[in-house]
Amino acid sequence: MNSPTKLILAVASFAIMSACQTAIPSAKAEDPTTYNYTEASRSGLKTVRPYPSPDDVCQLLRVNRAVEDLVVEDRTLIACPKHEKGALADRRRAGARVVGNSTHWVILSVKDSRLEKSSF
């Protein structure tokens, strides 16, 4: 094969492979950065326990430097993994508000009379 033929084949192969790749839309802050579960601590968060019940993926947060600016009086911070769309939707339907993001987790504030601030 001569050089011009090799060049044409290389360009054609590149064009075909490029056409087969799917576009990745720009990510919003709430969009998952991973589809695997990661510990909240890897995102700089300190957790107390699962929220609202022991078998949930969302976590009640302990206030630390990563979230202290997000604290609002009479509301408690929780976090859910970004890829857990069902859990996030459940928390939002229950009145939670998205207040921030920390790597693989969405941070929400909730008003829950069952929670005592002194317990964490």
All heavy atoms as an XYZ file, in Angstrom:
919
protein
N       0.841     -1.175      0.000
C       0.000      0.000      0.000
C       0.887      1.240      0.000
O       1.846      1.314      0.748
C      -0.850      0.019      1.265
C      -2.318     -0.022      1.003
S      -3.237      0.224      2.513
C      -4.028     -1.339      2.620
N       0.495      2.205     -0.799
C       1.292      3.426     -0.836
C       0.824      4.397      0.240
O      -0.236      4.227      0.841
C       1.269      4.052     -2.230
C      -0.139      4.401     -2.679
O      -1.011      4.606     -1.853
N      -0.349      4.463     -3.982
N       1.590      5.434      0.476
C       1.315      6.396      1.553
C      -0.020      7.110      1.422
O      -0.743      7.252      2.402
C       2.439      7.417      1.647
O       3.594      6.779      2.141
N      -0.434      7.576      0.222
C      -1.743      8.242      0.124
C      -2.895      7.307      0.474
O      -3.875      7.708      1.112
C      -1.818      8.705     -1.338
C      -0.406      8.807     -1.799
C       0.324      7.736     -1.024
N      -2.795      6.044      0.110
C      -3.850      5.077      0.420
C      -3.925      4.849      1.920
O      -5.014      4.781      2.497
C      -3.588      3.749     -0.319
O      -3.456      4.004     -1.713
C      -4.728      2.772     -0.088
N      -2.776      4.734      2.567
C      -2.743      4.558      4.027
C      -3.366      5.760      4.728
O      -4.116      5.613      5.684
C      -1.309      4.360      4.514
C      -0.714      3.025      4.194
C       0.690      2.937      4.745
C       1.342      1.629      4.398
N       2.723      1.566      4.878
N      -3.059      6.942      4.235
C      -3.600      8.159      4.834
C      -5.114      8.206      4.695
O      -5.834      8.530      5.638
C      -2.962      9.402      4.205
C      -3.458     10.743      4.717
C      -3.145     10.891      6.205
C      -2.845     11.886      3.936
N      -5.620      7.868      3.511
C      -7.070      7.870      3.271
C      -7.743      6.854      4.186
O      -8.773      7.143      4.799
C      -7.376      7.586      1.787
C      -6.930      8.787      0.941
C      -8.861      7.305      1.583
C      -6.984      8.549     -0.553
N      -7.168      5.659      4.315
C      -7.754      4.639      5.196
C      -7.720      5.083      6.658
O      -8.675      4.853      7.407
C      -7.021      3.311      5.032
C      -7.330      2.543      3.748
C      -6.432      1.321      3.639
C      -8.789      2.137      3.713
N      -6.654      5.731      7.078
C      -6.555      6.194      8.463
C      -7.601      7.260      8.750
O      -8.282      7.229      9.784
C      -5.156      6.741      8.738
N      -7.776      8.205      7.834
C      -8.771      9.269      8.010
C     -10.170      8.685      8.001
O     -11.019      9.040      8.825
C      -8.598     10.365      6.929
C      -9.756     11.341      6.951
C      -7.283     11.084      7.114
N     -10.444      7.768      7.091
C     -11.764      7.150      7.013
C     -12.068      6.354      8.287
O     -13.182      6.407      8.815
C     -11.855      6.251      5.786
N     -11.083      5.611      8.771
C     -11.281      4.839     10.014
C     -11.564      5.759     11.195
O     -12.457      5.494     12.006
C     -10.037      4.002     10.326
O      -9.818      3.056      9.323
N     -10.823      6.854     11.287
C     -11.045      7.818     12.367
C     -12.452      8.409     12.278
O     -13.159      8.540     13.279
C      -9.996      8.939     12.310
C     -10.212      9.989     13.338
C      -9.859      9.775     14.662
C     -10.794     11.199     13.003
C     -10.079     10.731     15.628
C     -11.022     12.171     13.954
C     -10.658     11.943     15.275
N     -12.907      8.761     11.080
C     -14.233      9.344     10.893
C     -15.320      8.361     11.292
O     -16.302      8.726     11.950
C     -14.411      9.786      9.440
N     -15.159      7.108     10.934
C     -16.161      6.097     11.285
C     -16.209      5.887     12.790
O     -17.280      5.850     13.387
C     -15.872      4.767     10.547
C     -16.152      4.943      9.052
C     -16.710      3.622     11.128
C     -15.673      3.793      8.196
N     -15.054      5.787     13.440
C     -15.024      5.579     14.892
C     -15.584      6.800     15.617
O     -16.279      6.662     16.616
C     -13.605      5.266     15.361
C     -13.142      3.901     14.923
S     -11.568      3.338     15.611
C     -10.527      4.726     15.523
N     -15.318      7.985     15.127
C     -15.831      9.193     15.770
C     -17.341      9.273     15.669
O     -18.017      9.721     16.579
C     -15.212     10.438     15.133
O     -13.835     10.463     15.363
N     -17.887      8.841     14.562
C     -19.330      8.891     14.361
C     -20.066      7.925     15.283
O     -21.215      8.144     15.631
C     -19.669      8.579     12.910
N     -19.396      6.857     15.708
C     -20.028      5.854     16.566
C     -20.038      6.250     18.040
O     -20.753      5.666     18.829
C     -19.309      4.510     16.420
S     -19.499      3.797     14.774
N     -19.246      7.220     18.444
C     -19.198      7.617     19.838
C     -20.425      8.450     20.177
O     -20.866      9.266     19.384
C     -17.941      8.424     20.127
C     -16.689      7.605     20.015
C     -15.450      8.443     20.279
O     -15.518      9.654     20.334
N     -14.330      7.780     20.445
N     -20.960      8.233     21.361
C     -22.111      9.022     21.786
C     -21.647     10.278     22.483
O     -20.613     10.290     23.141
C     -23.008      8.211     22.744
O     -22.212      7.810     23.850
C     -23.587      6.990     22.053
N     -22.419     11.306     22.334
C     -22.091     12.571     22.989
C     -22.428     12.479     24.465
O     -23.435     11.886     24.846
C     -22.875     13.707     22.347
N     -21.596     13.055     25.294
C     -21.839     13.087     26.733
C     -22.316     14.490     27.065
O     -21.584     15.455     26.875
C     -20.565     12.752     27.526
C     -20.101     11.346     27.149
C     -20.806     12.867     29.021
C     -18.753     10.985     27.711
N     -23.574     14.634     27.505
C     -24.075     15.972     27.820
C     -23.335     16.562     29.011
O     -22.811     15.843     29.847
C     -25.547     15.731     28.151
C     -25.621     14.303     28.550
C     -24.532     13.596     27.795
N     -23.286     17.872     29.054
C     -22.628     18.507     30.197
C     -23.394     18.162     31.461
O     -24.619     18.138     31.474
C     -22.558     20.020     30.005
O     -23.855     20.543     29.889
N     -22.666     17.862     32.507
C     -23.268     17.396     33.752
C     -23.740     18.563     34.608
O     -23.078     19.578     34.710
C     -22.269     16.559     34.532
N     -24.916     18.395     35.186
C     -25.400     19.336     36.193
C     -24.848     18.859     37.535
O     -24.437     17.722     37.669
C     -26.924     19.320     36.253
C     -27.599     19.810     34.998
C     -29.089     19.802     35.221
C     -29.793     19.424     33.951
N     -31.153     19.026     34.162
N     -24.898     19.711     38.517
C     -24.363     19.361     39.834
C     -25.046     18.132     40.413
O     -24.427     17.353     41.119
C     -24.501     20.540     40.783
N     -26.339     17.944     40.123
C     -27.066     16.799     40.682
C     -26.829     15.521     39.899
O     -27.222     14.451     40.321
C     -28.574     17.064     40.723
C     -28.987     18.238     41.567
C     -28.922     19.560     40.802
O     -28.978     19.551     39.566
O     -28.782     20.594     41.454
N     -26.244     15.622     38.704
C     -26.031     14.437     37.892
C     -24.979     13.539     38.534
O     -24.005     14.025     39.116
C     -25.597     14.812     36.481
C     -26.742     15.357     35.647
O     -27.909     15.183     36.047
O     -26.464     15.957     34.597
N     -25.162     12.225     38.414
C     -24.212     11.299     39.021
C     -22.801     11.485     38.483
O     -22.608     11.716     37.301
C     -24.759      9.931     38.633
C     -26.190     10.154     38.324
C     -26.276     11.547     37.775
N     -21.842     11.397     39.361
C     -20.441     11.405     38.970
C     -19.891      9.991     39.016
O     -18.775      9.745     38.606
C     -19.626     12.318     39.905
O     -19.973     12.006     41.254
C     -19.927     13.777     39.637
N     -20.694      9.079     39.532
C     -20.363      7.655     39.537
C     -21.682      6.899     39.645
O     -22.671      7.427     40.126
C     -19.435      7.290     40.719
O     -19.120      5.900     40.624
C     -20.065      7.552     42.059
N     -21.693      5.669     39.183
C     -22.886      4.837     39.312
C     -22.643      3.705     40.299
O     -23.395      2.765     40.383
C     -23.334      4.307     37.947
C     -23.896      5.419     37.106
C     -23.091      6.131     36.241
C     -25.222      5.795     37.232
C     -23.607      7.179     35.495
C     -25.736      6.843     36.495
C     -24.923      7.522     35.627
O     -25.430      8.565     34.905
N     -21.581      3.832     41.066
C     -21.263      2.881     42.119
C     -21.372      3.595     43.461
O     -21.086      4.782     43.559
C     -19.838      2.346     41.959
C     -19.669      1.594     40.671
O     -20.496      0.771     40.316
N     -18.612      1.892     39.940
N     -21.756      2.863     44.472
C     -21.861      3.446     45.802
C     -20.476      3.782     46.321
O     -19.557      2.977     46.229
C     -22.559      2.467     46.753
C     -22.699      3.033     48.136
C     -23.751      3.880     48.448
C     -21.759      2.752     49.112
C     -23.868      4.428     49.710
C     -21.869      3.290     50.377
C     -22.935      4.121     50.672
O     -23.041      4.670     51.922
N     -20.309      4.985     46.840
C     -19.063      5.368     47.500
C     -19.402      5.866     48.897
O     -20.488      6.420     49.119
C     -18.314      6.490     46.745
O     -19.149      7.637     46.682
C     -17.926      6.058     45.348
N     -18.520      5.663     49.813
C     -18.728      6.134     51.185
C     -18.837      7.656     51.191
O     -18.130      8.342     50.458
C     -17.575      5.699     52.085
C     -17.492      4.208     52.320
C     -18.669      3.680     53.115
O     -19.178      4.390     53.985
O     -19.074      2.545     52.845
N     -19.710      8.176     52.029
C     -19.892      9.625     52.138
C     -18.589     10.309     52.553
O     -18.314     11.436     52.136
C     -20.999      9.933     53.140
N     -17.782      9.624     53.327
C     -16.524     10.214     53.784
C     -15.584     10.524     52.614
O     -14.796     11.455     52.689
C     -15.827      9.285     54.781
O     -15.558      8.039     54.186
N     -15.695      9.780     51.513
C     -14.879     10.069     50.329
C     -15.272     11.398     49.699
O     -14.514     11.964     48.924
C     -15.014      8.952     49.292
C     -14.269      7.712     49.699
C     -14.211      6.687     48.610
N     -13.638      7.210     47.384
C     -13.807      6.636     46.202
N     -14.531      5.532     46.097
N     -13.268      7.155     45.123
N     -16.458     11.885     50.025
C     -16.930     13.179     49.532
C     -16.801     14.262     50.598
O     -17.377     15.331     50.476
C     -18.385     13.054     49.070
O     -18.475     12.200     47.954
N     -16.094     13.957     51.695
C     -15.867     14.941     52.749
C     -16.990     15.061     53.760
O     -17.007     15.986     54.566
N     -17.932     14.130     53.739
C     -19.095     14.203     54.628
C     -18.919     13.295     55.840
O     -18.319     12.226     55.751
C     -20.361     13.806     53.868
C     -20.640     14.614     52.595
C     -21.807     14.016     51.837
C     -20.890     16.072     52.935
N     -19.471     13.727     56.974
C     -19.484     12.920     58.203
C     -20.930     12.494     58.434
O     -21.824     13.332     58.528
C     -19.007     13.744     59.403
C     -17.642     14.349     59.234
C     -16.579     13.382     59.632
C     -15.237     14.101     59.597
N     -14.157     13.208     59.422
N     -21.146     11.196     58.542
C     -22.512     10.690     58.703
C     -22.786     10.226     60.120
O     -21.867      9.869     60.858
C     -22.776      9.537     57.721
O     -21.894      8.465     58.012
C     -22.584      9.981     56.284
N     -24.071     10.247     60.465
C     -24.513      9.805     61.787
C     -25.187      8.441     61.673
O     -24.846      7.509     62.389
C     -25.487     10.829     62.412
C     -26.004     10.353     63.753
C     -24.817     12.186     62.537
N     -26.131      8.349     60.739
C     -26.888      7.101     60.544
C     -27.701      7.217     59.257
O     -27.867      8.311     58.724
C     -27.803      6.839     61.738
C     -28.914      7.870     61.911
C     -29.848      7.496     63.066
N     -30.932      8.431     63.172
C     -30.929      9.538     63.888
N     -29.855      9.863     64.589
N     -31.983     10.332     63.923
N     -28.227      6.095     58.778
C     -29.103      6.154     57.606
C     -30.352      6.985     57.911
O     -30.797      7.053     59.058
C     -29.464      4.698     57.342
C     -28.361      3.916     57.964
C     -27.959      4.710     59.184
N     -30.908      7.605     56.873
C     -32.092      8.445     57.040
C     -33.062      8.175     55.905
O     -32.635      8.071     54.764
C     -31.695      9.930     57.034
C     -32.888     10.843     57.178
C     -33.346     11.198     58.436
C     -33.561     11.313     56.060
C     -34.454     12.009     58.570
C     -34.672     12.122     56.194
C     -35.113     12.474     57.439
O     -36.219     13.269     57.580
N     -34.341      8.059     56.163
C     -35.041      8.200     57.429
C     -35.134      6.906     58.231
O     -35.472      6.936     59.402
C     -36.434      8.664     57.002
C     -36.652      8.086     55.655
C     -35.279      8.041     55.025
N     -34.806      5.773     57.606
C     -34.864      4.519     58.358
C     -33.549      3.752     58.167
O     -32.763      4.066     57.275
C     -36.072      3.681     57.916
O     -35.979      3.383     56.540
N     -33.304      2.755     59.006
C     -32.016      2.051     59.000
C     -31.629      1.401     57.674
O     -30.448      1.165     57.432
C     -32.183      0.982     60.083
C     -33.220      1.524     60.990
C     -34.163      2.301     60.109
N     -32.580      1.112     56.794
C     -32.237      0.454     55.534
C     -32.168      1.416     54.348
O     -32.088      0.987     53.201
C     -33.213     -0.686     55.245
C     -34.652     -0.220     55.114
O     -34.964      0.901     55.558
O     -35.465     -0.975     54.558
N     -32.155      2.712     54.597
C     -32.081      3.698     53.524
C     -30.638      4.027     53.152
O     -29.730      3.922     53.974
C     -32.806      4.987     53.925
C     -34.305      4.864     53.746
O     -34.740      4.696     52.586
O     -35.032      4.919     54.749
N     -30.453      4.485     51.891
C     -29.114      4.858     51.424
C     -28.751      6.290     51.801
O     -27.573      6.622     51.859
C     -28.968      4.684     49.893
C     -29.087      3.234     49.508
C     -29.947      5.546     49.134
N     -29.746      7.119     52.041
C     -29.455      8.502     52.451
C     -28.914      8.481     53.881
O     -29.185      7.554     54.644
C     -30.705      9.359     52.369
S     -31.335      9.507     50.673
N     -28.157      9.511     54.219
C     -27.506      9.563     55.521
C     -27.766     10.893     56.214
O     -27.732     11.947     55.576
C     -25.988      9.410     55.353
C     -25.561      8.077     54.779
C     -25.653      6.976     55.802
O     -25.322      7.147     56.971
N     -26.128      5.821     55.364
N     -28.027     10.827     57.512
C     -28.102     12.015     58.351
C     -26.670     12.503     58.519
O     -25.762     11.711     58.772
C     -28.710     11.636     59.697
C     -28.938     12.730     60.715
C     -29.929     13.760     60.188
C     -29.452     12.121     62.008
N     -26.450     13.813     58.346
C     -25.091     14.339     58.394
C     -24.762     14.994     59.720
O     -25.608     15.638     60.336
C     -24.882     15.377     57.287
C     -24.956     14.878     55.856
C     -24.708     16.029     54.891
C     -23.953     13.755     55.620
N     -23.525     14.843     60.119
C     -22.953     15.592     61.234
C     -22.344     16.839     60.603
O     -21.694     16.765     59.561
C     -21.885     14.756     61.926
C     -21.149     15.506     63.029
C     -20.234     14.597     63.822
N     -21.052     13.854     64.787
C     -21.168     12.528     64.841
N     -20.511     11.773     64.007
N     -21.918     11.945     65.740
N     -22.556     17.986     61.197
C     -22.023     19.229     60.643
C     -20.508     19.237     60.776
O     -19.960     18.966     61.845
C     -22.642     20.459     61.347
C     -22.023     21.742     60.821
C     -24.159     20.478     61.144
N     -19.829     19.508     59.672
C     -18.384     19.676     59.655
C     -18.069     20.829     58.699
O     -18.973     21.487     58.186
C     -17.667     18.380     59.266
C     -17.930     17.967     57.830
O     -18.713     18.586     57.119
N     -17.278     16.908     57.389
N     -16.808     21.083     58.477
C     -16.432     22.228     57.635
C     -16.987     22.118     56.217
O     -17.248     23.127     55.575
C     -14.921     22.387     57.589
C     -14.377     22.973     58.867
C     -12.975     23.424     58.712
N     -12.096     22.288     58.392
C     -10.794     22.329     58.437
N     -10.191     23.427     58.768
N     -10.080     21.272     58.156
N     -17.167     20.908     55.725
C     -17.658     20.726     54.363
C     -19.096     21.215     54.184
O     -19.480     21.600     53.085
C     -17.557     19.257     53.964
N     -19.880     21.200     55.265
C     -21.305     21.548     55.134
C     -21.767     22.672     56.054
O     -22.935     23.058     56.011
C     -22.202     20.300     55.375
C     -21.928     19.226     54.332
C     -22.048     19.750     56.776
N     -20.890     23.226     56.854
C     -21.330     24.205     57.868
C     -22.017     25.426     57.261
O     -22.920     25.990     57.873
C     -20.181     24.610     58.776
C     -19.071     25.352     58.098
C     -17.864     25.571     59.004
O     -17.886     25.173     60.188
O     -16.892     26.143     58.511
N     -21.638     25.819     56.051
C     -22.274     26.974     55.416
C     -23.670     26.666     54.885
O     -24.401     27.574     54.493
C     -21.408     27.497     54.270
C     -20.102     28.097     54.761
O     -20.021     28.472     55.953
O     -19.156     28.172     53.956
N     -24.052     25.404     54.873
C     -25.361     24.998     54.357
C     -26.416     24.868     55.445
O     -27.589     24.662     55.154
C     -25.239     23.661     53.613
C     -24.246     23.639     52.453
C     -24.133     22.222     51.899
C     -24.647     24.621     51.373
N     -26.007     24.982     56.696
C     -26.917     24.794     57.825
C     -27.911     25.954     57.892
O     -27.541     27.119     57.792
C     -26.138     24.682     59.155
C     -27.083     24.608     60.340
C     -25.225     23.470     59.121
N     -29.184     25.594     58.027
C     -30.260     26.568     58.176
C     -31.006     26.221     59.457
O     -31.255     25.047     59.735
C     -31.239     26.512     56.972
C     -32.398     27.454     57.159
C     -30.506     26.801     55.679
N     -31.362     27.232     60.232
C     -32.065     27.004     61.493
C     -33.347     26.209     61.255
O     -34.056     26.421     60.283
C     -32.415     28.348     62.145
C     -32.915     28.193     63.557
C     -33.120     29.544     64.234
O     -32.429     30.505     63.885
O     -33.977     29.600     65.108
N     -33.637     25.296     62.154
C     -34.818     24.439     62.121
C     -34.810     23.408     60.984
O     -35.836     22.831     60.684
C     -36.115     25.261     62.049
C     -36.325     26.115     63.277
O     -35.860     25.721     64.369
O     -36.953     27.180     63.153
N     -33.669     23.209     60.329
C     -33.576     22.181     59.299
C     -32.328     21.347     59.554
O     -31.360     21.825     60.127
C     -33.562     22.790     57.902
C     -34.892     23.510     57.604
C     -35.013     23.971     56.192
N     -35.182     22.930     55.206
C     -36.354     22.374     54.877
N     -37.457     22.733     55.499
N     -36.417     21.475     53.923
N     -32.377     20.111     59.144
C     -31.290     19.170     59.346
C     -30.730     18.772     57.994
O     -31.466     18.667     57.015
C     -31.823     17.923     60.086
O     -32.403     18.346     61.320
C     -30.733     16.925     60.359
N     -29.432     18.532     57.931
C     -28.805     18.134     56.675
C     -28.735     16.621     56.542
O     -28.393     15.910     57.487
C     -27.395     18.712     56.574
C     -27.291     20.230     56.511
C     -25.824     20.653     56.458
C     -28.052     20.786     55.326
N     -29.073     16.162     55.349
C     -28.911     14.757     54.980
C     -28.189     14.743     53.635
O     -28.065     15.779     52.976
C     -30.257     14.001     54.881
C     -31.130     14.585     53.760
C     -30.990     14.017     56.219
C     -32.332     13.721     53.414
N     -27.724     13.591     53.231
C     -27.105     13.443     51.917
C     -27.488     12.094     51.333
O     -27.659     11.117     52.065
C     -25.589     13.568     52.019
N     -27.648     12.078     50.013
C     -27.965     10.850     49.291
C     -26.983     10.710     48.135
O     -26.584     11.716     47.539
C     -29.380     10.903     48.716
S     -30.688     11.194     49.911
N     -26.604      9.475     47.791
C     -25.735      9.296     46.622
C     -26.410      9.864     45.372
O     -27.611      9.685     45.179
C     -25.587      7.774     46.514
C     -25.890      7.256     47.884
C     -26.916      8.202     48.442
N     -25.658     10.554     44.537
C     -26.224     11.191     43.344
C     -26.898     10.198     42.408
O     -27.869     10.546     41.745
C     -25.133     11.939     42.567
C     -24.702     13.213     43.213
C     -23.702     13.934     42.331
C     -23.268     15.232     42.960
N     -22.307     15.948     42.116
N     -26.411      8.975     42.343
C     -26.990      8.009     41.408
C     -28.271      7.362     41.944
O     -28.953      6.664     41.211
C     -25.961      6.931     41.035
C     -25.601      6.018     42.153
N     -24.665      6.359     43.111
C     -26.057      4.787     42.484
C     -24.557      5.359     43.968
N     -25.384      4.403     43.616
N     -28.625      7.625     43.195
C     -29.840      7.042     43.790
C     -31.032      7.967     43.519
O     -31.571      8.620     44.414
C     -29.642      6.829     45.288
C     -28.631      5.766     45.628
C     -29.131      4.351     45.348
O     -30.330      4.161     45.070
O     -28.311      3.426     45.416
N     -31.442      8.011     42.258
C     -32.512      8.926     41.835
C     -33.831      8.662     42.572
O     -34.565      9.584     42.892
C     -32.732      8.843     40.326
C     -31.530      9.288     39.521
C     -31.254     10.748     39.722
C     -30.144     11.229     38.818
N     -29.786     12.604     39.044
N     -34.143      7.407     42.852
C     -35.375      7.073     43.560
C     -35.380      7.617     44.981
O     -36.363      8.214     45.433
N     -34.269      7.429     45.680
C     -34.160      7.927     47.052
C     -34.222      9.450     47.072
O     -34.879     10.054     47.931
C     -32.862      7.441     47.697
N     -33.547     10.094     46.116
C     -33.590     11.557     46.039
C     -35.014     12.048     45.779
O     -35.469     13.010     46.406
C     -32.648     12.062     44.947
C     -31.169     11.998     45.295
C     -30.308     12.106     44.048
C     -30.814     13.094     46.286
N     -35.712     11.384     44.890
C     -37.093     11.772     44.590
C     -37.978     11.588     45.826
O     -38.825     12.440     46.125
C     -37.627     10.956     43.417
N     -37.788     10.489     46.557
C     -38.562     10.256     47.787
C     -38.311     11.354     48.808
O     -39.242     11.864     49.425
C     -38.203      8.903     48.411
C     -38.703      7.725     47.597
O     -39.549      7.913     46.702
O     -38.220      6.600     47.853
N     -37.051     11.716     49.013
C     -36.731     12.765     49.992
C     -37.325     14.106     49.562
O     -37.844     14.854     50.384
C     -35.213     12.923     50.160
C     -34.442     11.688     50.654
C     -34.759     11.201     52.055
N     -35.983     10.467     52.182
C     -36.188      9.188     51.818
N     -35.229      8.497     51.279
N     -37.349      8.616     52.001
N     -37.268     14.413     48.278
C     -37.821     15.692     47.804
C     -39.342     15.720     47.937
O     -39.912     16.746     48.298
C     -37.377     15.956     46.374
C     -35.859     16.234     46.330
C     -35.365     16.473     44.961
N     -35.557     17.887     44.670
C     -35.156     18.451     43.554
N     -34.566     17.744     42.629
N     -35.346     19.729     43.362
N     -39.988     14.589     47.667
C     -41.452     14.525     47.848
C     -41.820     14.720     49.319
O     -42.886     15.227     49.635
C     -41.989     13.186     47.348
C     -42.302     13.169     45.875
C     -43.121     11.953     45.470
N     -42.411     10.698     45.659
C     -41.550     10.181     44.806
N     -41.260     10.809     43.695
N     -40.969      9.031     45.047
N     -40.930     14.325     50.212
C     -41.174     14.469     51.647
C     -40.807     15.870     52.149
O     -40.879     16.144     53.346
C     -40.398     13.406     52.423
N     -40.375     16.761     51.239
C     -40.111     18.139     51.626
C     -38.652     18.538     51.705
O     -38.340     19.676     52.056
N     -37.750     17.630     51.392
C     -36.324     17.977     51.426
C     -35.995     18.942     50.291
O     -36.596     18.896     49.220
C     -35.473     16.721     51.308
N     -35.036     19.825     50.568
C     -34.569     20.785     49.565
C     -33.104     20.525     49.267
O     -32.297     20.372     50.182
C     -34.676     22.212     50.102
C     -36.056     22.654     50.427
C     -36.004     24.103     50.909
N     -37.199     24.394     51.678
C     -37.246     25.240     52.684
N     -36.174     25.885     53.064
N     -38.376     25.450     53.314
N     -32.745     20.503     47.990
C     -31.338     20.361     47.618
C     -30.632     21.663     47.964
O     -31.058     22.742     47.562
C     -31.185     20.052     46.109
C     -29.727     20.056     45.703
C     -31.828     18.717     45.764
N     -29.553     21.551     48.748
C     -28.811     22.747     49.159
C     -27.354     22.725     48.711
O     -26.661     23.725     48.821
C     -28.885     22.966     50.696
C     -30.309     23.255     51.129
C     -28.321     21.771     51.456
N     -26.886     21.575     48.226
C     -25.498     21.506     47.791
C     -25.136     20.137     47.272
O     -25.962     19.222     47.226
N     -23.897     20.024     46.856
C     -23.345     18.778     46.341
C     -21.940     18.601     46.878
O     -21.238     19.576     47.108
C     -23.288     18.816     44.810
C     -24.659     18.832     44.202
O     -25.271     17.807     44.031
N     -25.160     20.019     43.898
N     -21.564     17.363     47.068
C     -20.208     17.061     47.506
C     -19.767     15.798     46.781
O     -20.126     14.688     47.170
C     -20.176     16.864     49.022
O     -18.861     16.715     49.467
N     -19.045     15.984     45.703
C     -18.542     14.915     44.848
C     -19.651     13.957     44.433
O     -20.422     14.290     43.550
C     -17.361     14.174     45.495
O     -16.445     15.145     46.016
C     -16.625     13.316     44.483
N     -19.784     12.791     45.058
C     -20.748     11.775     44.631
C     -22.074     11.847     45.390
O     -22.908     10.958     45.236
C     -20.167     10.373     44.812
C     -18.846     10.181     44.158
N     -18.622     10.410     42.824
C     -17.656      9.793     44.653
C     -17.363     10.163     42.537
N     -16.750      9.784     43.635
N     -22.277     12.865     46.215
C     -23.459     12.960     47.063
C     -24.183     14.290     46.869
O     -23.556     15.316     46.645
C     -23.054     12.823     48.534
C     -22.591     11.434     48.875
C     -21.439     10.833     48.477
C     -23.282     10.481     49.665
N     -21.363      9.558     48.978
C     -22.490      9.317     49.713
C     -24.503     10.499     50.339
C     -22.876      8.177     50.406
C     -24.877      9.364     51.038
C     -24.071      8.208     51.066
N     -25.512     14.236     46.974
C     -26.350     15.439     46.962
C     -26.708     15.738     48.414
O     -27.131     14.850     49.150
C     -27.638     15.224     46.138
C     -28.539     16.450     46.208
C     -27.304     14.893     44.696
N     -26.550     16.989     48.818
C     -26.857     17.397     50.192
C     -28.216     18.083     50.192
O     -28.482     18.959     49.367
C     -25.772     18.346     50.740
C     -24.408     17.648     50.668
C     -26.098     18.784     52.162
C     -23.234     18.574     50.876
N     -29.063     17.652     51.114
C     -30.413     18.197     51.225
C     -30.663     18.665     52.646
O     -30.051     18.162     53.590
C     -31.448     17.126     50.868
C     -31.281     16.449     49.510
C     -30.685     15.083     49.677
C     -32.596     16.361     48.802
N     -31.586     19.604     52.799
C     -32.000     20.000     54.148
C     -33.437     19.514     54.337
O     -34.247     19.566     53.420
C     -31.900     21.517     54.345
O     -32.861     22.187     53.579
N     -33.708     19.012     55.530
C     -35.038     18.494     55.854
C     -35.526     19.115     57.152
O     -34.733     19.501     58.005
C     -35.045     16.948     55.999
C     -34.695     16.273     54.701
C     -34.117     16.475     57.096
N     -36.818     19.212     57.264
C     -37.433     19.635     58.517
C     -38.150     18.404     59.042
O     -39.128     17.955     58.457
C     -38.406     20.785     58.282
C     -38.924     21.374     59.559
C     -39.607     22.684     59.294
C     -39.946     23.274     60.645
N     -39.890     24.708     60.638
N     -37.638     17.859     60.128
C     -38.167     16.607     60.670
C     -38.239     16.739     62.185
O     -37.204     16.756     62.855
C     -37.276     15.438     60.259
C     -37.886     14.084     60.564
O     -38.718     13.996     61.495
O     -37.529     13.120     59.877
N     -39.428     16.814     62.703
C     -39.602     17.011     64.147
C     -39.100     15.816     64.956
O     -38.872     15.936     66.152
C     -41.068     17.291     64.461
O     -41.872     16.211     64.038
N     -38.910     14.663     64.318
C     -38.420     13.482     65.042
C     -36.943     13.587     65.366
O     -36.433     12.866     66.208
C     -38.647     12.215     64.209
C     -40.112     11.926     63.934
C     -40.257     10.779     62.990
N     -39.603     11.138     61.735
C     -39.287     10.260     60.783
N     -39.536      8.999     60.941
N     -38.718     10.654     59.663
N     -36.238     14.468     64.685
C     -34.795     14.597     64.888
C     -34.515     15.638     65.961
O     -35.070     16.715     65.949
C     -34.106     15.026     63.594
C     -34.238     14.056     62.436
C     -33.683     14.685     61.167
C     -33.534     12.756     62.742
N     -33.641     15.275     66.857
C     -33.219     16.220     67.888
C     -31.817     16.672     67.558
O     -30.914     15.850     67.425
C     -33.234     15.552     69.260
C     -34.616     15.136     69.710
C     -34.562     14.436     71.055
O     -33.645     14.729     71.845
O     -35.414     13.598     71.310
N     -31.608     17.966     67.406
C     -30.295     18.477     67.037
C     -29.224     18.062     68.039
O     -28.086     17.861     67.688
C     -30.342     19.986     66.907
C     -31.134     20.415     65.702
C     -30.612     21.695     65.167
C     -31.431     22.124     63.986
N     -30.804     21.849     62.729
N     -29.580     17.921     69.298
C     -28.577     17.574     70.308
C     -28.063     16.142     70.158
O     -27.052     15.801     70.734
C     -29.166     17.771     71.700
O     -30.280     16.916     71.870
N     -28.748     15.308     69.382
C     -28.335     13.913     69.262
C     -27.155     13.741     68.315
O     -26.604     12.682     68.198
C     -29.497     13.051     68.791
O     -29.872     13.407     67.482
N     -26.748     14.800     67.619
C     -25.593     14.688     66.727
C     -24.918     16.010     66.670
O     -24.060     16.408     66.167
C     -25.999     14.187     65.339
C     -27.160     14.887     64.724
C     -26.966     15.949     63.875
C     -28.464     14.515     65.025
C     -28.036     16.610     63.300
C     -29.530     15.164     64.449
C     -29.311     16.205     63.581
